[in-house]
Amino acid sequence: MMGSALSNRVEVYGRSVQALVNAMEFLKLRAQRVLASHGIQHLEAEHWYPMQNVLNSFEDILKQVGPHTTRAIGHALPKNAAFPPHIESFESALLSLDQAYRMNHRGTGNIGSYRVHNGVNRTSLVVCDNPYPCEFDQGIMEALYDRFPPKGSLRLRIEHDPAGCRAKGAHACTYHLKW
């Protein structure tokens, strides 16, 4: 079950929403129809859209196409969305996640967050208390790893902490990352 916007006064930057369409490559028409069914008729990169409409679109895509597409949307996000400019490493990219999230959302009220705690030996703990799907967040983390590959690392492992999940009613999802 998809989360609800934490405030009905929050909007999402059009470039971020564009990631949804771009990630669905062969299903772009379907993505455009889903967005239109939730009030986003003509997607424009420089416009802002109600967060709840975007979340409802994600929920439909998750139901119709599945979690792999939702993960692909997250993976496409850093290429499309506003992102802090001075990122040089995977660790700094992770630490900038919350700033990037706030660059792509506006309005008043609680929008949720990404809290990152870099550990030792190439580990991080990422706590996501935003209303987006788990697969979306995991796709974002994978994209950051691909964009800023750490030297000597062959792959990123993301483990979803079983203690809580937003899809199952928890306030946040926690991910253990190792690379």
Salt bridges, closest charged atoms under 4 A:
GLU11 OE1 - ARG106 NE 2.70
GLU44 OE1 - HIS47 NE2 3.35
GLU46 OE2 - ARG15 NH2 2.70
GLU59 OE2 - LYS63 NZ 3.56
ASP60 OD2 - HIS38 NE2 2.60
ASP98 OD2 - ARG102 NE 2.81
ASP129 OD2 - ARG115 NH1 3.31
ASP129 OD2 - HIS171 NE2 3.52
ASP137 OD2 - ARG166 NH2 2.67
GLU142 OE2 - ARG71 NH2 2.73
ASP146 OD2 - HIS75 NE2 2.81
ASP161 OD2 - HIS176 NE2 2.98
